[in-house]
Amino acid sequence: MVQVEFVQGDITEQQVDAVVNAANSSLLGGGGVDGAIHRKGGPEILNACRDLRASHYGSGLPTGQAVATTAGRLPARWVIHTVGPVWRAGEDRSGLLASCYRESLRVADELGAATVAFPAVSTGIYGWPMDDGARIAVGTVRAADTAVREVRFVLFDAAAYEAFVVYM
């Protein structure tokens, strides 16, 4: 069973095998976690993402899927990019959000990663309510069939940390 921990901090500073990037489908950088990972990780990440776009993901990475690249200058070995769903009132997209976590762990298993740091996928600009996002994230990770030993949820601020830590 995977060990789950919660920290308030900066995901780009985590010393883990893989950090998960809440990416947009273009894989070419953006705001929030995505922008921070690309800025701190350096051009190696962007170049690897461009290669993915030129080969397997010409139309972009589909929502709920995940793919890995180098971590560039980050202390991690890999970045696992996943595209979360945009929250829409009246439309249940929770399966897509859960898929981001499951698929990221699947990719981590393929890489042989033992430690993975996740952000709160889709809870920023994509508008997913933090409490519900935390419930889905932690429940999905705890239920996952994975060889990953440790999952660290790295929450940017106190409000996100408080929403997640209730699932400790």
N, C-alpha and C positions, 0 to 999 in steps of 0.2 A: 504494500500500500504506500502511496506517495505521501511524503511529509509535506504539509502545507504551512507556510508562514506568511506573515504580513508585515511590511515595513513601509514607513512613510519616507520617501526619498526620490532620488533621481535614477531612473532605470538605466541611463547611459553610464552610470558608475558601478553597476553591479558586476561583481566578479563571479560569473556563472558560466556554464558551457554555452548557453544560448539565451539571448534576450528576444522577446517577441515584440515585433513592431506592429502597432495599430496603423496599418498602411492604407492608402487609398488604392483603388484598382490600377492606377497607372504605374505604381511601384516607383515613381520618380521623385518622391519626396512631397512634402506638404507642410502642414502646421502641426501643432501639438507634439505628441510622442514621435510621430513620423519625422517631423522637421528636426527635432532634437537628436534623434538617432542618426539621421543623415548628416547633420552639421558636425556632431562630435565624432562620428565614425569616419568621416572624410570621403574623398572621391571614390575610394575602392568600392564602397557600398553602392553608390550611384552607378558606377561602371558595371558592376555585377547585375544590377537591376535592368540596366539598358540591354545587357546580353540576354537576360531572360525575356525581355520584350521582343527582342529580335529573333528569338528562337521559339520557345513554347507558349509564350503569353502575348502574342501580337495584339490581341484585343484587351489585354490587361488581365489581372488576376481576379477570378470571380469571387463574389461575396461568399464568405464561409470557408474558403480554401486557404492553404498556406504553402509557402515555398521558402527555402533557405538560401542565404548568401553568406559571404564572408562578413565578419563584423568590423573589418577595416581597423580603425584605431581604437575601437572600444576594448575594454578589458575582457569581454566575452570572446568566444571562438567564432560563433555564428550569430546571425540575425535571422529569425524566422518571421517572415512578413505574412500577416493575415489581414483580410479585408472584412471588417465588421459591417453589419447592416445599419442602415439609418433607421432610427426609431420612428414608427408611425402610429399615432393613436388609432385604435380600432383595427389594427392589423397585427396579428401575432407573428412576429419574426424571430421569436426566441430560439427556434430550431437553428436558424442561421447563426445566431450569436453563440450558441452552444457548439456548433460546428467549428467555429474559429478556435476554440480551446481544444477540442478533440483533434482537429487536423494539425494544429501546432504541436501537440504532444506526439502525434503520429510521425511528423517530420523529425521531431527531436529524437524519437526512437530510431529512425533510419540513420540519423547522424551519430548515434551512440551517446547523446547528451544525457548526463546524469542530473544536472541542475539547470533549471529554466526559470527565468524571470518574466512575469507577465505584467502588462499594464491593465487598466480597467478598460478593455476594448469596447468601443462604441459609446462610451459615457461622456465624451467631450463634445466636439462639434457635431457628432452624429446624433446627439440628443437622447441617448438611452438613459432612463432614470437610474441614478446610481444604486439605489437599494435593490432594484430588480436586476441590474447588471451584476452586482455582487452575488446575489443569490444564484444566478445562472452560472457565473464563472466558477464559484467555489464548488457548487454541486456537481458541475460537469467534470472538474478536475478530480474531485474526490471519487467519482464513479468511473473514471477512465481506467482502461486496461493499458497500462504503460510501464515501461522499464525505468522511466524517470524517477529518481529517488527523492528529489526535492523540487517543489514549486514554490517560488517566492512571488507573491503579489506585491508589486512596488507601486504604491499609491502616492500621487503627486502632492496632495494636500490633506489636512486633518479631516475634512469632511469625507473624502473618499476612504481614508483609513478607517474612520469610525463606521462607515457603511459595510466595509469588508470584515473588520475584526469581530463583528457579532457572529460570524460563522467559524470562529476559531475552534 
